[in-house]
Amino acid sequence: RSRVRQVLSSLLCNAFKAVYGTGRPGHITLQAGLNPHCPEMVEFTVTDNGVGITGEAQRELFVPFLSAAYGFSGRNTQASPGCGLGLCLASQLAQLMGGDITVRSQLDEGTTVVFRFDLRQPHCRSATAAGYHGDSVSA
């Protein structure tokens, strides 16, 4: 449960940083559900309408320490403070849970991040006991 919470916290913090200070109303959505093709896989999708991420920066998002220098948009900016470890660690946690993290983004339009993990993994089985019922997770 704490691993799922840690990954979601990282993804939501990144989304908040991406929408903050854009000069337009920010929107962040979190959706949860089971993968229709593999019901043992839980999917969380975080979508924002923030600054977006360039294609070049997307290729390096999961490299430790590298993303901090470019910020979310791939521009050399201090708009998104951090050390560049959040997505790297989140991705490693997702892999430990038998899943992954994927990113789709368009510069100046926003980003969608999908976090998947396998409920069949021994350390994930407690997710159903912890309150996962297909649409939400109890905190």
A tleap script that builds the chain and sets N, CA, C and O, in Angstrom:
source leaprc.protein.ff14SB
mol = sequence {
  NARG SER ARG VAL ARG GLN VAL LEU SER SER
  LEU LEU CYS ASN ALA PHE LYS ALA VAL TYR
  GLY THR GLY ARG PRO GLY HIE ILE THR LEU
  GLN ALA GLY LEU ASN PRO HIE CYS PRO GLU
  MET VAL GLU PHE THR VAL THR ASP ASN GLY
  VAL GLY ILE THR GLY GLU ALA GLN ARG GLU
  LEU PHE VAL PRO PHE LEU SER ALA ALA TYR
  GLY PHE SER GLY ARG ASN THR GLN ALA SER
  PRO GLY CYS GLY LEU GLY LEU CYS LEU ALA
  SER GLN LEU ALA GLN LEU MET GLY GLY ASP
  ILE THR VAL ARG SER GLN LEU ASP GLU GLY
  THR THR VAL VAL PHE ARG PHE ASP LEU ARG
  GLN PRO HIE CYS ARG SER ALA THR ALA ALA
  GLY TYR HIE GLY ASP SER VAL SER CALA
}
set mol.1.N position { 0.814 -1.190 0.000 }
set mol.1.CA position { 0.000 0.000 0.000 }
set mol.1.C position { 0.860 1.256 0.000 }
set mol.1.O position { 0.561 2.220 -0.706 }
set mol.2.N position { 1.928 1.244 0.794 }
set mol.2.CA position { 2.757 2.449 0.878 }
set mol.2.C position { 3.502 2.703 -0.429 }
set mol.2.O position { 3.769 3.856 -0.770 }
set mol.3.N position { 3.841 1.640 -1.168 }
set mol.3.CA position { 4.503 1.832 -2.464 }
set mol.3.C position { 3.556 2.499 -3.456 }
set mol.3.O position { 3.951 3.411 -4.182 }
set mol.4.N position { 2.321 2.049 -3.484 }
set mol.4.CA position { 1.323 2.650 -4.373 }
set mol.4.C position { 1.135 4.117 -4.000 }
set mol.4.O position { 1.099 4.988 -4.869 }
set mol.5.N position { 1.019 4.374 -2.722 }
set mol.5.CA position { 0.843 5.743 -2.240 }
set mol.5.C position { 2.044 6.612 -2.620 }
set mol.5.O position { 1.872 7.765 -3.016 }
set mol.6.N position { 3.264 6.063 -2.500 }
set mol.6.CA position { 4.468 6.815 -2.829 }
set mol.6.C position { 4.502 7.173 -4.315 }
set mol.6.O position { 4.827 8.306 -4.672 }
set mol.7.N position { 4.169 6.218 -5.179 }
set mol.7.CA position { 4.158 6.484 -6.621 }
set mol.7.C position { 3.099 7.529 -6.959 }
set mol.7.O position { 3.383 8.486 -7.679 }
set mol.8.N position { 1.883 7.356 -6.446 }
set mol.8.CA position { 0.814 8.313 -6.733 }
set mol.8.C position { 1.153 9.706 -6.216 }
set mol.8.O position { 0.859 10.702 -6.878 }
set mol.9.N position { 1.758 9.782 -5.058 }
set mol.9.CA position { 2.155 11.075 -4.510 }
set mol.9.C position { 3.148 11.772 -5.436 }
set mol.9.O position { 3.033 12.973 -5.683 }
set mol.10.N position { 4.110 11.030 -5.941 }
set mol.10.CA position { 5.100 11.596 -6.861 }
set mol.10.C position { 4.441 12.091 -8.147 }
set mol.10.O position { 4.737 13.187 -8.622 }
set mol.11.N position { 3.547 11.277 -8.703 }
set mol.11.CA position { 2.893 11.651 -9.963 }
set mol.11.C position { 1.988 12.869 -9.770 }
set mol.11.O position { 1.951 13.751 -10.628 }
set mol.12.N position { 1.264 12.928 -8.663 }
set mol.12.CA position { 0.383 14.073 -8.410 }
set mol.12.C position { 1.178 15.343 -8.108 }
set mol.12.O position { 0.785 16.432 -8.525 }
set mol.13.N position { 2.286 15.212 -7.390 }
set mol.13.CA position { 3.144 16.383 -7.137 }
set mol.13.C position { 3.705 16.932 -8.443 }
set mol.13.O position { 3.756 18.146 -8.637 }
set mol.14.N position { 4.125 16.043 -9.338 }
set mol.14.CA position { 4.630 16.490 -10.640 }
set mol.14.C position { 3.542 17.202 -11.434 }
set mol.14.O position { 3.804 18.221 -12.074 }
set mol.15.N position { 2.328 16.670 -11.394 }
set mol.15.CA position { 1.223 17.301 -12.117 }
set mol.15.C position { 0.940 18.690 -11.542 }
set mol.15.O position { 0.698 19.638 -12.290 }
set mol.16.N position { 0.971 18.806 -10.214 }
set mol.16.CA position { 0.741 20.105 -9.592 }
set mol.16.C position { 1.808 21.103 -10.030 }
set mol.16.O position { 1.489 22.238 -10.385 }
set mol.17.N position { 3.070 20.688 -10.008 }
set mol.17.CA position { 4.156 21.580 -10.434 }
set mol.17.C position { 3.983 21.997 -11.892 }
set mol.17.O position { 4.320 23.121 -12.263 }
set mol.18.N position { 3.458 21.090 -12.718 }
set mol.18.CA position { 3.308 21.378 -14.150 }
set mol.18.C position { 2.202 22.396 -14.423 }
set mol.18.O position { 2.303 23.169 -15.377 }
set mol.19.N position { 1.144 22.409 -13.599 }
set mol.19.CA position { 0.047 23.346 -13.849 }
set mol.19.C position { 0.223 24.656 -13.100 }
set mol.19.O position { -0.344 25.674 -13.499 }
set mol.20.N position { 0.992 24.650 -12.030 }
set mol.20.CA position { 1.154 25.845 -11.209 }
set mol.20.C position { 1.918 26.924 -11.980 }
set mol.20.O position { 2.990 26.670 -12.530 }
set mol.21.N position { 1.357 28.110 -12.011 }
set mol.21.CA position { 2.034 29.238 -12.628 }
set mol.21.C position { 1.963 29.286 -14.144 }
set mol.21.O position { 2.751 29.993 -14.772 }
set mol.22.N position { 1.034 28.548 -14.747 }
set mol.22.CA position { 0.913 28.582 -16.205 }
set mol.22.C position { 0.125 29.792 -16.679 }
set mol.22.O position { 0.148 30.113 -17.867 }
set mol.23.N position { -0.570 30.468 -15.778 }
set mol.23.CA position { -1.372 31.623 -16.163 }
set mol.23.C position { -2.762 31.251 -16.647 }
set mol.23.O position { -3.519 32.123 -17.074 }
set mol.24.N position { -3.105 29.997 -16.590 }
set mol.24.CA position { -4.449 29.542 -16.966 }
set mol.24.C position { -4.946 28.586 -15.884 }
set mol.24.O position { -4.146 28.049 -15.119 }
set mol.25.N position { -6.261 28.369 -15.815 }
set mol.25.CA position { -6.770 27.450 -14.791 }
set mol.25.C position { -6.156 26.060 -14.960 }
set mol.25.O position { -6.159 25.498 -16.055 }
set mol.26.N position { -5.638 25.527 -13.881 }
set mol.26.CA position { -5.023 24.204 -13.928 }
set mol.26.C position { -6.023 23.111 -13.620 }
set mol.26.O position { -6.903 23.275 -12.774 }
set mol.27.N position { -5.883 22.003 -14.306 }
set mol.27.CA position { -6.752 20.845 -14.087 }
set mol.27.C position { -5.880 19.606 -13.963 }
set mol.27.O position { -4.999 19.358 -14.786 }
set mol.28.N position { -6.145 18.836 -12.919 }
set mol.28.CA position { -5.471 17.559 -12.707 }
set mol.28.C position { -6.563 16.533 -12.435 }
set mol.28.O position { -7.446 16.761 -11.609 }
set mol.29.N position { -6.500 15.404 -13.130 }
set mol.29.CA position { -7.463 14.336 -12.866 }
set mol.29.C position { -6.701 13.065 -12.517 }
set mol.29.O position { -5.613 12.804 -13.030 }
set mol.30.N position { -7.304 12.287 -11.634 }
set mol.30.CA position { -6.780 10.980 -11.252 }
set mol.30.C position { -7.883 9.973 -11.491 }
set mol.30.O position { -8.972 10.088 -10.928 }
set mol.31.N position { -7.606 8.991 -12.321 }
set mol.31.CA position { -8.570 7.926 -12.591 }
set mol.31.C position { -7.948 6.604 -12.161 }
set mol.31.O position { -6.736 6.416 -12.261 }
set mol.32.N position { -8.782 5.697 -11.684 }
set mol.32.CA position { -8.313 4.381 -11.264 }
set mol.32.C position { -9.245 3.317 -11.783 }
set mol.32.O position { -10.454 3.526 -11.877 }
set mol.33.N position { -8.684 2.183 -12.118 }
set mol.33.CA position { -9.504 1.073 -12.571 }
set mol.33.C position { -8.665 -0.144 -12.859 }
set mol.33.O position { -7.441 -0.120 -12.732 }
set mol.34.N position { -9.334 -1.205 -13.248 }
set mol.34.CA position { -8.653 -2.426 -13.647 }
set mol.34.C position { -8.476 -2.423 -15.154 }
set mol.34.O position { -9.352 -1.964 -15.887 }
set mol.35.N position { -7.345 -2.934 -15.616 }
set mol.35.CA position { -7.087 -3.033 -17.045 }
set mol.35.C position { -8.104 -4.006 -17.651 }
set mol.35.O position { -8.195 -5.147 -17.197 }
set mol.36.N position { -8.872 -3.585 -18.665 }
set mol.36.CA position { -9.898 -4.466 -19.233 }
set mol.36.C position { -9.321 -5.713 -19.897 }
set mol.36.O position { -10.025 -6.713 -20.042 }
set mol.37.N position { -8.060 -5.671 -20.299 }
set mol.37.CA position { -7.428 -6.821 -20.954 }
set mol.37.C position { -6.744 -7.748 -19.963 }
set mol.37.O position { -6.438 -8.895 -20.288 }
set mol.38.N position { -6.503 -7.252 -18.752 }
set mol.38.CA position { -5.832 -8.038 -17.724 }
set mol.38.C position { -6.341 -7.566 -16.366 }
set mol.38.O position { -5.754 -6.664 -15.769 }
set mol.39.N position { -7.432 -8.166 -15.867 }
set mol.39.CA position { -8.080 -7.669 -14.649 }
set mol.39.C position { -7.203 -7.685 -13.400 }
set mol.39.O position { -7.559 -7.075 -12.392 }
set mol.40.N position { -6.066 -8.370 -13.451 }
set mol.40.CA position { -5.158 -8.371 -12.301 }
set mol.40.C position { -4.289 -7.118 -12.270 }
set mol.40.O position { -3.600 -6.860 -11.283 }
set mol.41.N position { -4.323 -6.333 -13.358 }
set mol.41.CA position { -3.512 -5.124 -13.429 }
set mol.41.C position { -4.355 -3.908 -13.062 }
set mol.41.O position { -5.389 -3.644 -13.677 }
set mol.42.N position { -3.903 -3.179 -12.060 }
set mol.42.CA position { -4.531 -1.927 -11.656 }
set mol.42.C position { -3.883 -0.808 -12.460 }
set mol.42.O position { -2.668 -0.806 -12.658 }
set mol.43.N position { -4.684 0.138 -12.921 }
set mol.43.CA position { -4.166 1.291 -13.663 }
set mol.43.C position { -4.620 2.582 -12.997 }
set mol.43.O position { -5.805 2.774 -12.724 }
set mol.44.N position { -3.667 3.455 -12.743 }
set mol.44.CA position { -3.956 4.810 -12.296 }
set mol.44.C position { -3.493 5.741 -13.404 }
set mol.44.O position { -2.380 5.601 -13.912 }
set mol.45.N position { -4.334 6.685 -13.779 }
set mol.45.CA position { -3.986 7.656 -14.811 }
set mol.45.C position { -4.070 9.057 -14.220 }
set mol.45.O position { -5.107 9.462 -13.695 }
set mol.46.N position { -2.963 9.791 -14.313 }
set mol.46.CA position { -2.906 11.179 -13.855 }
set mol.46.C position { -2.769 12.050 -15.096 }
set mol.46.O position { -1.828 11.888 -15.872 }
set mol.47.N position { -3.710 12.976 -15.284 }
set mol.47.CA position { -3.704 13.856 -16.450 }
set mol.47.C position { -3.708 15.304 -15.976 }
set mol.47.O position { -4.430 15.659 -15.044 }
set mol.48.N position { -2.896 16.136 -16.623 }
set mol.48.CA position { -2.885 17.554 -16.288 }
set mol.48.C position { -2.873 18.382 -17.562 }
set mol.48.O position { -2.576 17.874 -18.643 }
set mol.49.N position { -3.199 19.662 -17.425 }
set mol.49.CA position { -3.152 20.584 -18.565 }
set mol.49.C position { -2.012 21.584 -18.371 }
set mol.49.O position { -2.140 22.761 -18.707 }
set mol.50.N position { -0.911 21.102 -17.831 }
set mol.50.CA position { 0.231 21.958 -17.524 }
set mol.50.C position { 1.106 22.245 -18.726 }
set mol.50.O position { 0.654 22.204 -19.870 }
set mol.51.N position { 2.362 22.537 -18.448 }
set mol.51.CA position { 3.301 23.008 -19.467 }
set mol.51.C position { 3.687 21.938 -20.480 }
set mol.51.O position { 4.163 22.265 -21.567 }
set mol.52.N position { 3.493 20.677 -20.145 }
set mol.52.CA position { 3.863 19.605 -21.056 }
set mol.52.C position { 5.350 19.319 -21.017 }
set mol.52.O position { 6.120 19.996 -20.335 }
set mol.53.N position { 5.732 18.302 -21.763 }
set mol.53.CA position { 7.123 17.839 -21.771 }
set mol.53.C position { 7.543 17.630 -23.217 }
set mol.53.O position { 6.819 17.003 -23.991 }
set mol.54.N position { 8.693 18.144 -23.582 }
set mol.54.CA position { 9.181 17.954 -24.946 }
set mol.54.C position { 9.503 16.485 -25.187 }
set mol.54.O position { 9.702 15.721 -24.243 }
set mol.55.N position { 9.551 16.101 -26.449 }
set mol.55.CA position { 9.908 14.736 -26.804 }
set mol.55.C position { 11.276 14.350 -26.287 }
set mol.55.O position { 11.468 13.237 -25.798 }
set mol.56.N position { 12.234 15.267 -26.393 }
set mol.56.CA position { 13.590 14.997 -25.910 }
set mol.56.C position { 13.587 14.755 -24.406 }
set mol.56.O position { 14.212 13.810 -23.924 }
set mol.57.N position { 12.894 15.600 -23.672 }
set mol.57.CA position { 12.836 15.449 -22.216 }
set mol.57.C position { 12.089 14.175 -21.819 }
set mol.57.O position { 12.433 13.556 -20.812 }
set mol.58.N position { 11.065 13.767 -22.596 }
set mol.58.CA position { 10.327 12.540 -22.288 }
set mol.58.C position { 11.228 11.319 -22.341 }
set mol.58.O position { 11.071 10.391 -21.548 }
set mol.59.N position { 12.169 11.317 -23.273 }
set mol.59.CA position { 13.078 10.178 -23.395 }
set mol.59.C position { 14.007 10.050 -22.196 }
set mol.59.O position { 14.572 8.983 -21.959 }
set mol.60.N position { 14.168 11.127 -21.441 }
set mol.60.CA position { 15.102 11.115 -20.316 }
set mol.60.C position { 14.414 11.276 -18.966 }
set mol.60.O position { 15.082 11.509 -17.959 }
set mol.61.N position { 13.093 11.155 -18.930 }
set mol.61.CA position { 12.355 11.381 -17.694 }
set mol.61.C position { 12.751 10.436 -16.560 }
set mol.61.O position { 12.714 10.819 -15.391 }
set mol.62.N position { 13.121 9.231 -16.896 }
set mol.62.CA position { 13.389 8.231 -15.866 }
set mol.62.C position { 14.870 8.094 -15.545 }
set mol.62.O position { 15.266 7.180 -14.822 }
set mol.63.N position { 15.696 9.003 -16.081 }
set mol.63.CA position { 17.126 9.014 -15.785 }
set mol.63.C position { 17.324 9.832 -14.507 }
set mol.63.O position { 16.910 10.989 -14.443 }
set mol.64.N position { 17.957 9.236 -13.488 }
set mol.64.CA position { 18.104 9.983 -12.230 }
set mol.64.C position { 18.909 11.266 -12.394 }
set mol.64.O position { 19.912 11.300 -13.107 }
set mol.65.N position { 18.458 12.310 -11.727 }
set mol.65.CA position { 19.083 13.628 -11.644 }
set mol.65.C position { 19.042 14.439 -12.937 }
set mol.65.O position { 19.286 15.645 -12.895 }
set mol.66.N position { 18.749 13.837 -14.063 }
set mol.66.CA position { 18.819 14.538 -15.340 }
set mol.66.C position { 17.638 15.465 -15.575 }
set mol.66.O position { 17.818 16.558 -16.112 }
set mol.67.N position { 16.444 15.062 -15.192 }
set mol.67.CA position { 15.251 15.852 -15.515 }
set mol.67.C position { 15.210 17.187 -14.782 }
set mol.67.O position { 14.554 18.117 -15.251 }
set mol.68.N position { 15.886 17.305 -13.650 }
set mol.68.CA position { 15.807 18.540 -12.866 }
set mol.68.C position { 16.369 19.735 -13.627 }
set mol.68.O position { 15.852 20.843 -13.493 }
set mol.69.N position { 17.394 19.537 -14.405 }
set mol.69.CA position { 18.025 20.656 -15.108 }
set mol.69.C position { 17.124 21.231 -16.184 }
set mol.69.O position { 17.237 22.411 -16.516 }
set mol.70.N position { 16.234 20.422 -16.734 }
set mol.70.CA position { 15.394 20.867 -17.836 }
set mol.70.C position { 14.003 21.278 -17.408 }
set mol.70.O position { 13.315 21.978 -18.152 }
set mol.71.N position { 13.571 20.865 -16.237 }
set mol.71.CA position { 12.203 21.134 -15.836 }
set mol.71.C position { 11.248 20.280 -16.648 }
set mol.71.O position { 11.680 19.463 -17.461 }
set mol.72.N position { 9.968 20.461 -16.436 }
set mol.72.CA position { 8.978 19.624 -17.106 }
set mol.72.C position { 8.908 19.891 -18.605 }
set mol.72.O position { 8.689 18.969 -19.390 }
set mol.73.N position { 9.089 21.126 -18.997 }
set mol.73.CA position { 8.889 21.476 -20.395 }
set mol.73.C position { 10.103 21.183 -21.259 }
set mol.73.O position { 10.040 21.323 -22.481 }
set mol.74.N position { 11.206 20.778 -20.646 }
set mol.74.CA position { 12.412 20.552 -21.409 }
set mol.74.C position { 13.187 21.834 -21.634 }
set mol.74.O position { 14.245 21.829 -22.264 }
set mol.75.N position { 12.659 22.926 -21.119 }
set mol.75.CA position { 13.345 24.206 -21.229 }
set mol.75.C position { 14.224 24.376 -19.997 }
set mol.75.O position { 13.878 23.884 -18.923 }
set mol.76.N position { 15.317 25.040 -20.129 }
set mol.76.CA position { 16.191 25.271 -18.992 }
set mol.76.C position { 15.530 26.297 -18.087 }
set mol.76.O position { 15.620 27.500 -18.332 }
set mol.77.N position { 14.866 25.820 -17.040 }
set mol.77.CA position { 14.067 26.683 -16.184 }
set mol.77.C position { 14.109 26.189 -14.755 }
set mol.77.O position { 14.386 25.015 -14.510 }
set mol.78.N position { 13.843 27.050 -13.833 }
set mol.78.CA position { 13.736 26.670 -12.431 }
set mol.78.C position { 12.272 26.538 -12.024 }
set mol.78.O position { 11.971 26.460 -10.833 }
set mol.79.N position { 11.359 26.510 -12.992 }
set mol.79.CA position { 9.928 26.481 -12.684 }
set mol.79.C position { 9.499 25.203 -11.981 }
set mol.79.O position { 8.472 25.195 -11.303 }
set mol.80.N position { 10.249 24.135 -12.122 }
set mol.80.CA position { 9.866 22.879 -11.507 }
set mol.80.C position { 11.013 22.347 -10.659 }
set mol.80.O position { 11.801 21.521 -11.118 }
set mol.81.N position { 11.105 22.827 -9.415 }
set mol.81.CA position { 12.212 22.424 -8.568 }
set mol.81.C position { 12.156 20.943 -8.233 }
set mol.81.O position { 11.080 20.346 -8.203 }
set mol.82.N position { 13.272 20.377 -7.990 }
set mol.82.CA position { 13.369 18.974 -7.613 }
set mol.82.C position { 14.742 18.463 -7.981 }
set mol.82.O position { 15.496 19.114 -8.704 }
set mol.83.N position { 15.050 17.289 -7.472 }
set mol.83.CA position { 16.386 16.744 -7.728 }
set mol.83.C position { 16.400 15.770 -8.892 }
set mol.83.O position { 17.468 15.283 -9.265 }
set mol.84.N position { 15.237 15.468 -9.484 }
set mol.84.CA position { 15.214 14.578 -10.630 }
set mol.84.C position { 15.163 13.111 -10.262 }
set mol.84.O position { 15.538 12.264 -11.073 }
set mol.85.N position { 14.711 12.787 -9.063 }
set mol.85.CA position { 14.629 11.387 -8.647 }
set mol.85.C position { 13.204 10.843 -8.591 }
set mol.85.O position { 13.016 9.627 -8.611 }
set mol.86.N position { 12.201 11.712 -8.521 }
set mol.86.CA position { 10.822 11.270 -8.306 }
set mol.86.C position { 10.324 10.250 -9.316 }
set mol.86.O position { 9.863 9.176 -8.930 }
set mol.87.N position { 10.407 10.566 -10.602 }
set mol.87.CA position { 9.914 9.632 -11.619 }
set mol.87.C position { 10.794 8.397 -11.737 }
set mol.87.O position { 10.300 7.305 -12.020 }
set mol.88.N position { 12.081 8.560 -11.525 }
set mol.88.CA position { 12.997 7.423 -11.560 }
set mol.88.C position { 12.618 6.421 -10.466 }
set mol.88.O position { 12.497 5.225 -10.729 }
set mol.89.N position { 12.435 6.911 -9.255 }
set mol.89.CA position { 12.061 6.032 -8.147 }
set mol.89.C position { 10.661 5.461 -8.337 }
set mol.89.O position { 10.426 4.287 -8.051 }
set mol.90.N position { 9.730 6.283 -8.818 }
set mol.90.CA position { 8.366 5.805 -9.060 }
set mol.90.C position { 8.369 4.679 -10.085 }
set mol.90.O position { 7.661 3.685 -9.921 }
set mol.91.N position { 9.158 4.829 -11.133 }
set mol.91.CA position { 9.248 3.797 -12.160 }
set mol.91.C position { 9.833 2.501 -11.592 }
set mol.91.O position { 9.357 1.410 -11.902 }
set mol.92.N position { 10.859 2.630 -10.766 }
set mol.92.CA position { 11.458 1.439 -10.149 }
set mol.92.C position { 10.474 0.740 -9.223 }
set mol.92.O position { 10.419 -0.490 -9.193 }
set mol.93.N position { 9.694 1.513 -8.466 }
set mol.93.CA position { 8.675 0.920 -7.597 }
set mol.93.C position { 7.603 0.205 -8.419 }
set mol.93.O position { 7.171 -0.894 -8.068 }
set mol.94.N position { 7.180 0.832 -9.508 }
set mol.94.CA position { 6.182 0.197 -10.384 }
set mol.94.C position { 6.710 -1.140 -10.911 }
set mol.94.O position { 5.974 -2.126 -10.953 }
set mol.95.N position { 7.967 -1.173 -11.309 }
set mol.95.CA position { 8.568 -2.414 -11.812 }
set mol.95.C position { 8.627 -3.476 -10.719 }
set mol.95.O position { 8.389 -4.654 -10.984 }
set mol.96.N position { 8.943 -3.064 -9.493 }
set mol.96.CA position { 8.960 -4.020 -8.376 }
set mol.96.C position { 7.580 -4.618 -8.131 }
set mol.96.O position { 7.468 -5.733 -7.621 }
set mol.97.N position { 6.526 -3.880 -8.493 }
set mol.97.CA position { 5.156 -4.356 -8.320 }
set mol.97.C position { 4.636 -5.034 -9.589 }
set mol.97.O position { 3.432 -5.250 -9.727 }
set mol.98.N position { 5.529 -5.367 -10.506 }
set mol.98.CA position { 5.133 -6.056 -11.727 }
set mol.98.C position { 4.465 -5.155 -12.739 }
set mol.98.O position { 3.705 -5.632 -13.581 }
set mol.99.N position { 4.733 -3.855 -12.676 }
set mol.99.CA position { 4.071 -2.909 -13.573 }
set mol.99.C position { 5.033 -1.965 -14.247 }
set mol.99.O position { 6.212 -2.269 -14.428 }
set mol.100.N position { 4.505 -0.802 -14.620 }
set mol.100.CA position { 5.317 0.200 -15.306 }
set mol.100.C position { 4.653 1.560 -15.215 }
set mol.100.O position { 3.543 1.701 -14.702 }
set mol.101.N position { 5.362 2.557 -15.726 }
set mol.101.CA position { 4.825 3.910 -15.856 }
set mol.101.C position { 5.081 4.357 -17.284 }
set mol.101.O position { 6.198 4.242 -17.786 }
set mol.102.N position { 4.041 4.867 -17.939 }
set mol.102.CA position { 4.199 5.411 -19.284 }
set mol.102.C position { 3.756 6.871 -19.284 }
set mol.102.O position { 2.904 7.278 -18.494 }
set mol.103.N position { 4.352 7.648 -20.187 }
set mol.103.CA position { 4.091 9.080 -20.257 }
set mol.103.C position { 3.764 9.478 -21.685 }
set mol.103.O position { 4.463 9.093 -22.622 }
set mol.104.N position { 2.693 10.254 -21.847 }
set mol.104.CA position { 2.366 10.906 -23.120 }
set mol.104.C position { 2.221 12.378 -22.816 }
set mol.104.O position { 1.543 12.750 -21.858 }
set mol.105.N position { 2.850 13.226 -23.618 }
set mol.105.CA position { 2.789 14.652 -23.328 }
set mol.105.C position { 2.909 15.464 -24.600 }
set mol.105.O position { 3.529 15.045 -25.578 }
set mol.106.N position { 2.304 16.627 -24.559 }
set mol.106.CA position { 2.389 17.595 -25.639 }
set mol.106.C position { 2.794 18.921 -25.016 }
set mol.106.O position { 2.142 19.397 -24.086 }
set mol.107.N position { 3.858 19.516 -25.518 }
set mol.107.CA position { 4.355 20.771 -24.981 }
set mol.107.C position { 3.255 21.831 -24.996 }
set mol.107.O position { 2.565 21.999 -26.002 }
set mol.108.N position { 3.097 22.532 -23.900 }
set mol.108.CA position { 2.109 23.598 -23.694 }
set mol.108.C position { 0.661 23.112 -23.690 }
set mol.108.O position { -0.258 23.930 -23.712 }
set mol.109.N position { 0.439 21.791 -23.663 }
set mol.109.CA position { -0.929 21.258 -23.612 }
set mol.109.C position { -1.180 20.361 -22.422 }
set mol.109.O position { -2.307 20.292 -21.933 }
set mol.110.N position { -0.157 19.670 -21.943 }
set mol.110.CA position { -0.357 18.822 -20.776 }
set mol.110.C position { 0.247 17.447 -20.926 }
set mol.110.O position { 0.880 17.122 -21.931 }
set mol.111.N position { 0.032 16.644 -19.889 }
set mol.111.CA position { 0.678 15.341 -19.781 }
set mol.111.C position { -0.292 14.320 -19.212 }
set mol.111.O position { -1.124 14.638 -18.363 }
set mol.112.N position { -0.172 13.091 -19.692 }
set mol.112.CA position { -0.892 11.953 -19.137 }
set mol.112.C position { 0.129 10.905 -18.733 }
set mol.112.O position { 0.959 10.484 -19.539 }
set mol.113.N position { 0.058 10.492 -17.480 }
set mol.113.CA position { 0.960 9.473 -16.950 }
set mol.113.C position { 0.106 8.302 -16.496 }
set mol.113.O position { -0.852 8.484 -15.745 }
set mol.114.N position { 0.449 7.095 -16.949 }
set mol.114.CA position { -0.275 5.890 -16.552 }
set mol.114.C position { 0.656 5.026 -15.712 }
set mol.114.O position { 1.761 4.687 -16.135 }
set mol.115.N position { 0.192 4.675 -14.518 }
set mol.115.CA position { 0.910 3.820 -13.583 }
set mol.115.C position { 0.127 2.520 -13.465 }
set mol.115.O position { -1.046 2.523 -13.092 }
set mol.116.N position { 0.784 1.409 -13.786 }
set mol.116.CA position { 0.149 0.094 -13.717 }
set mol.116.C position { 0.915 -0.778 -12.733 }
set mol.116.O position { 2.135 -0.672 -12.607 }
set mol.117.N position { 0.179 -1.642 -12.035 }
set mol.117.CA position { 0.845 -2.655 -11.225 }
set mol.117.C position { -0.031 -3.897 -11.136 }
set mol.117.O position { -1.243 -3.841 -11.344 }
set mol.118.N position { 0.606 -5.016 -10.824 }
set mol.118.CA position { -0.025 -6.328 -10.840 }
set mol.118.C position { -0.449 -6.718 -9.428 }
set mol.118.O position { 0.387 -6.824 -8.530 }
set mol.119.N position { -1.743 -6.931 -9.237 }
set mol.119.CA position { -2.243 -7.337 -7.926 }
set mol.119.C position { -1.769 -8.727 -7.526 }
set mol.119.O position { -1.836 -9.082 -6.349 }
set mol.120.N position { -1.294 -9.518 -8.475 }
set mol.120.CA position { -0.831 -10.870 -8.158 }
set mol.120.C position { 0.544 -10.874 -7.500 }
set mol.120.O position { 0.964 -11.892 -6.949 }
set mol.121.N position { 1.246 -9.745 -7.551 }
set mol.121.CA position { 2.549 -9.670 -6.889 }
set mol.121.C position { 2.341 -9.807 -5.381 }
set mol.121.O position { 1.407 -9.216 -4.839 }
set mol.122.N position { 3.187 -10.570 -4.698 }
set mol.122.CA position { 2.981 -10.816 -3.265 }
set mol.122.C position { 2.831 -9.545 -2.435 }
set mol.122.O position { 2.013 -9.513 -1.515 }
set mol.123.N position { 3.595 -8.504 -2.733 }
set mol.123.CA position { 3.531 -7.286 -1.938 }
set mol.123.C position { 2.374 -6.383 -2.359 }
set mol.123.O position { 2.178 -5.328 -1.756 }
set mol.124.N position { 1.599 -6.771 -3.380 }
set mol.124.CA position { 0.453 -5.967 -3.819 }
set mol.124.C position { -0.870 -6.586 -3.380 }
set mol.124.O position { -1.909 -5.932 -3.476 }
set mol.125.N position { -0.858 -7.816 -2.905 }
set mol.125.CA position { -2.111 -8.492 -2.578 }
set mol.125.C position { -2.903 -7.771 -1.508 }
set mol.125.O position { -4.128 -7.883 -1.455 }
set mol.126.N position { -2.215 -7.038 -0.661 }
set mol.126.CA position { -2.928 -6.328 0.392 }
set mol.126.C position { -3.722 -5.147 -0.143 }
set mol.126.O position { -4.505 -4.556 0.601 }
set mol.127.N position { -3.543 -4.780 -1.426 }
set mol.127.CA position { -4.277 -3.637 -1.985 }
set mol.127.C position { -5.780 -3.876 -1.947 }
set mol.127.O position { -6.539 -2.944 -1.676 }
set mol.128.N position { -6.230 -5.098 -2.211 }
set mol.128.CA position { -7.662 -5.351 -2.168 }
set mol.128.C position { -8.161 -5.301 -0.730 }
set mol.128.O position { -9.246 -4.784 -0.464 }
set mol.129.N position { -7.380 -5.833 0.190 }
set mol.129.CA position { -7.764 -5.763 1.592 }
set mol.129.C position { -7.704 -4.339 2.110 }
set mol.129.O position { -8.390 -3.993 3.072 }
set mol.130.N position { -6.873 -3.503 1.466 }
set mol.130.CA position { -6.705 -2.124 1.926 }
set mol.130.C position { -7.788 -1.192 1.398 }
set mol.130.O position { -7.808 -0.010 1.741 }
set mol.131.N position { -8.675 -1.705 0.577 }
set mol.131.CA position { -9.769 -0.845 0.144 }
set mol.131.C position { -9.890 -0.646 -1.347 }
set mol.131.O position { -10.717 0.158 -1.777 }
set mol.132.N position { -9.097 -1.346 -2.175 }
set mol.132.CA position { -9.234 -1.176 -3.614 }
set mol.132.C position { -10.439 -1.957 -4.088 }
set mol.132.O position { -10.537 -3.161 -3.851 }
set mol.133.N position { -11.368 -1.272 -4.762 }
set mol.133.CA position { -12.591 -1.904 -5.229 }
set mol.133.C position { -12.877 -1.613 -6.692 }
set mol.133.O position { -14.033 -1.683 -7.109 }
set mol.134.N position { -11.869 -1.291 -7.482 }
set mol.134.CA position { -12.057 -1.081 -8.905 }
set mol.134.C position { -12.137 0.358 -9.321 }
set mol.134.O position { -11.763 0.680 -10.449 }
set mol.135.N position { -12.606 1.243 -8.471 }
set mol.135.CA position { -12.742 2.648 -8.837 }
set mol.135.C position { -11.910 3.578 -7.969 }
set mol.135.O position { -11.606 4.701 -8.374 }
set mol.136.N position { -11.548 3.129 -6.801 }
set mol.136.CA position { -10.819 4.021 -5.904 }
set mol.136.C position { -9.999 3.216 -4.916 }
set mol.136.O position { -10.179 2.008 -4.768 }
set mol.137.N position { -9.112 3.901 -4.255 }
set mol.137.CA position { -8.331 3.304 -3.192 }
set mol.137.C position { -8.585 4.121 -1.939 }
set mol.137.O position { -8.492 5.348 -1.957 }
set mol.138.N position { -8.900 3.445 -0.867 }
set mol.138.CA position { -9.088 4.141 0.403 }
set mol.138.C position { -7.748 4.592 0.917 }
set mol.138.O position { -6.772 3.845 0.847 }
set mol.139.N position { -7.682 5.806 1.437 }
set mol.139.CA position { -6.412 6.320 1.957 }
set mol.139.C position { -6.275 6.037 3.419 }
set mol.139.O position { -5.267 6.399 4.026 }
savepdb mol mol.pdb
quit
